Amino acid sequence: MSNKQSVQTGDVPERDPDRIGRLSAAFGRRAVTGLIAVTVVFLIAPVFFTVIASFASEWTGVIPTGFFTFQNWAHVLGLTDTVGAQRALGSFSFRAFGYTVTVPFLSLFFSVVLALGGVVINLIVGVPVAYAVTRYDFYGRGWVNTFAVLPIVPGVILGIAFLRTYPDLPSALALVIGYSLLKAPYMVLAVQSSFEGMDLRQLEESARSLGASWPRTFFTVIIPNAKTGIIAGSIICWTLAAAEFNFTYMVYSRGPRPFSIFLYNNITNSPILQTAAAVSIYFIIVAGVTALLRRTGQSGFSVGGAK
């Protein structure tokens, strides 16, 4: 059958693939799968070996030896009275009503709460901004979108600005505000990607036609449908805020130490195996918070009564 007859009858003429096409068809998927596997192993291997090394007693060669010991973990957690105990993530003591109160692992909970505080501010501010620049066309929309997704300043510069502008601001409050400012673009980008995959106008019109007010539509229809971006943005913002060092180092003054200061002290001043234990703690905390946030997103969350 000629090409002209094939077009008239609707048949697609067969093509003879060249050598590259045949090789791609035969090995393309395997090559891509292998490349992904190598990349994943390359990224995960340092984390795996760091956690394994934290349970070793010696590391003089390529592979650590002397398994298993919890001495390194006990040291960084402040459970032993050893040299360098001030670098441990141990208890925090303070005086209240004439008594000395000791709270174990307060620094750990302090860091988690600080990073979560920044995430809450990102949610309150970032979600409406992402919605506005996606849903509406207004004067200056491009500038708002640009400033919302661009990092404001490096952490060290923002820290100096905070110290000069708000010298009497409590360090905990300054850290929460600073974390939210530094990580806001990640929240806006993640949520905006979810909004852009939705027909916001149709969702609003459908909800309003059923008698829902605009606030009820926003909180019970729009936000639950964007939960994938909200959870992803929350995970990214929390992870980066918990390890933010430059801003934390400039602003922190007293009280329980943020986790980034704990990591810095152990990485710069502790033996390699104790450093591995300190970094492993960070990995475990990040994995736990990430799993918790993902669980929240998968099981659904209620906003204004809607699941």
C-alpha positions in Angstrom: 0.0 0.0 0.0 1.4 3.4 -0.9 1.7 6.3 1.5 -1.1 8.1 -0.3 -3.4 5.2 0.1 -2.4 4.8 3.8 -3.3 8.4 4.5 -6.7 8.0 2.7 -7.5 4.8 4.6 -6.3 6.3 8.0 -3.5 3.7 8.4 -0.2 4.9 9.8 2.7 3.7 7.7 5.2 1.5 9.5 8.6 3.1 10.2 11.9 1.3 10.3 13.7 2.5 13.4 17.4 3.2 13.0 20.1 1.6 15.1 19.9 4.2 17.9 16.1 3.8 18.0 16.4 0.0 18.4 19.0 0.4 21.1 16.9 2.9 22.9 13.9 0.7 22.8 15.9 -2.3 24.1 17.9 -0.7 26.8 16.4 2.8 27.4 14.2 1.9 30.4 17.0 -0.2 32.0 19.5 2.6 31.6 17.1 5.1 33.2 16.3 2.8 36.0 20.0 2.1 36.6 20.8 5.8 36.6 18.1 6.5 39.2 19.2 3.6 41.4 22.8 4.8 41.3 21.7 8.3 42.1 19.6 7.2 45.1 22.5 5.0 46.4 24.9 7.9 46.0 22.7 10.2 48.0 21.7 7.7 50.7 25.1 6.1 51.3 26.6 9.0 53.3 23.5 9.1 55.6 23.7 5.3 56.1 27.4 5.2 56.9 27.1 8.2 59.2 24.4 6.4 61.3 26.4 3.1 61.3 29.6 4.9 62.4 27.8 6.5 65.3 27.7 3.0 67.0 31.4 2.3 66.5 34.2 2.8 69.0 37.0 3.4 66.4 37.3 4.8 62.9 40.9 4.8 61.8 40.5 3.3 58.4 37.9 3.3 55.7 35.4 1.3 57.7 34.6 2.0 61.4 35.2 -0.8 63.8 34.3 -1.8 67.4 30.5 -2.3 67.1 28.2 -1.9 69.0 28.5 0.9 71.5 26.2 3.6 72.6 28.9 5.7 74.2 28.8 8.3 71.3 25.1 8.7 71.6 25.2 9.0 75.4 27.9 11.7 75.1 26.0 13.9 72.6 22.7 13.4 74.5 24.4 14.6 77.7 23.9 11.3 79.6 27.5 11.0 80.6 29.8 13.4 82.5 32.6 13.7 80.1 34.9 16.3 78.6 32.9 18.5 76.3 29.6 17.9 78.0 28.7 21.5 77.3 28.3 20.5 73.6 25.7 17.8 74.5 22.0 18.0 73.8 21.3 17.4 77.4 19.0 18.9 80.0 18.6 22.6 80.6 18.4 24.0 84.1 16.9 27.3 85.3 15.7 28.8 88.5 12.1 29.4 89.3 10.6 30.5 92.6 13.9 29.8 94.4 14.2 26.3 93.0 16.4 24.9 90.3 14.3 23.2 87.6 15.9 20.7 85.2 14.2 19.8 82.0 15.8 16.9 80.1 16.4 17.3 76.4 14.7 20.8 76.5 17.1 22.0 73.7 15.7 19.3 71.4 12.1 20.2 72.0 13.0 23.9 71.9 14.5 23.5 68.4 11.5 21.5 67.1 9.0 24.2 68.4 11.0 27.1 66.9 11.1 25.5 63.5 7.4 24.6 63.7 6.6 28.2 64.8 8.3 29.4 61.5 6.2 26.9 59.6 3.0 28.2 61.1 3.8 31.7 60.1 4.6 30.5 56.6 1.2 28.8 56.4 -0.7 31.8 57.6 1.1 34.2 55.2 2.4 32.0 52.4 -0.9 30.1 51.5 -3.0 33.3 51.0 -0.1 34.9 48.9 0.2 31.8 46.7 -3.6 31.7 46.3 -3.8 35.4 45.4 -1.1 35.4 42.7 -2.6 32.2 41.2 -6.3 33.1 41.3 -6.5 36.8 40.6 -5.0 39.2 38.0 -4.3 42.5 39.7 -1.9 45.4 39.3 1.6 44.4 40.5 0.8 40.7 40.5 4.1 39.9 38.8 6.1 41.9 41.4 4.3 40.2 44.3 4.9 36.8 42.8 8.6 37.6 42.3 9.2 38.9 45.8 7.3 36.0 47.3 9.4 33.3 45.7 12.8 35.0 45.9 15.0 34.7 49.0 15.0 38.0 50.9 18.6 38.0 52.1 21.2 35.5 53.4 20.7 34.3 56.9 23.8 36.1 58.3 22.7 39.5 56.8 19.1 39.1 58.2 20.6 38.2 61.5 22.7 41.4 61.6 19.6 43.4 60.6 17.6 41.9 63.4 20.3 42.7 66.0 20.5 46.3 64.8 16.8 46.9 64.4 15.3 44.9 67.3 18.1 44.6 69.9 15.7 43.9 72.7 13.6 41.3 70.9 13.8 37.9 72.7 16.0 35.5 70.8 13.3 32.8 70.6 10.8 35.2 69.0 13.5 36.6 66.6 14.4 33.0 65.6 10.8 32.1 64.7 10.3 35.3 62.7 13.6 34.9 61.0 12.9 31.3 60.1 9.6 32.2 58.5 11.2 35.0 56.5 14.1 32.9 55.2 11.9 29.8 54.3 8.8 31.6 53.0 9.7 31.2 49.3 9.7 27.4 49.6 6.2 27.4 51.1 4.8 29.8 48.4 6.3 27.8 45.6 5.0 24.4 46.9 1.5 25.7 47.5 1.4 27.7 44.3 2.2 24.5 42.3 -0.9 22.9 43.9 -3.1 25.8 43.2 -1.9 26.0 39.5 -3.1 22.4 39.1 -6.6 23.2 40.2 -9.4 25.1 38.5 -9.9 27.6 41.3 -12.6 29.5 39.6 -14.8 26.4 39.0 -14.2 25.2 42.6 -15.3 28.5 44.0 -18.3 28.9 41.8 -19.5 25.3 42.6 -19.1 25.9 46.3 -20.8 29.3 46.2 -23.7 27.9 44.2 -24.3 25.5 47.0 -24.6 28.4 49.5 -21.1 28.5 50.9 -19.6 31.8 51.8 -16.2 32.8 50.5 -14.4 32.2 53.8 -16.1 28.8 54.1 -15.2 28.0 50.4 -11.6 28.9 51.0 -11.1 27.0 54.2 -13.2 23.9 53.5 -12.7 23.5 49.7 -9.7 25.3 48.4 -7.2 24.5 51.2 -8.0 20.8 51.6 -7.6 20.3 47.8 -4.1 21.9 48.1 -3.0 19.7 51.0 -0.2 18.1 48.9 1.5 21.4 48.3 0.9 22.5 51.9 2.4 19.3 53.4 5.4 19.4 51.0 6.0 23.1 51.8 5.7 22.4 55.6 8.3 19.6 55.4 10.7 21.7 53.4 10.4 24.7 55.6 10.7 22.8 58.8 13.7 20.8 57.6 15.6 23.9 56.4 14.7 25.9 59.5 15.8 23.3 62.0 19.3 23.3 60.4 19.5 27.1 59.7 22.9 28.0 61.2 23.9 31.5 60.0 20.8 33.4 61.2 20.7 31.3 64.4 24.3 31.9 65.2 23.8 35.7 64.9 20.6 36.0 66.8 20.7 33.3 69.5 21.8 34.8 72.9 20.6 32.6 75.8 18.3 29.8 76.8 18.1 26.3 75.4 20.4 26.0 72.4 18.8 25.6 68.9 19.6 22.4 67.2 21.9 24.1 64.6 24.1 25.4 67.3 24.3 21.9 68.8 25.3 20.5 65.4 27.9 23.2 64.9 29.5 22.6 68.3 29.7 18.9 67.8 30.9 19.0 64.2 33.7 21.5 64.9 34.9 20.4 68.4 34.0 16.7 68.8 35.7 13.5 67.6 34.4 12.1 64.4 32.3 9.4 65.9 30.6 11.7 68.3 30.0 14.0 65.3 28.4 11.1 63.5 26.1 10.5 66.5 25.1 14.2 66.5 24.3 14.2 62.8 22.4 11.0 63.2 20.1 12.6 65.7 19.3 15.3 63.2 18.5 12.6 60.5 16.2 10.8 62.9 14.4 14.0 63.9 13.9 15.1 60.3 12.7 11.6 59.4 10.3 11.6 62.3 8.8 15.0 61.6 8.6 14.3 57.9 6.8 11.0 58.5 4.4 12.8 60.9 3.6 15.5 58.3 3.2 13.0 55.5 0.9 11.0 57.7 -1.2 14.1 58.4 -1.4 14.7 54.6 -2.3 11.2 53.7 -5.0 10.7 56.4 -6.5 14.1 55.6 -6.8 17.1 57.8 -9.7 19.2 58.9 -10.0 22.9 58.2 -13.2 24.4 59.3 -14.9 21.1 59.6 -14.0 19.6 56.2 -11.8 16.7 55.8 
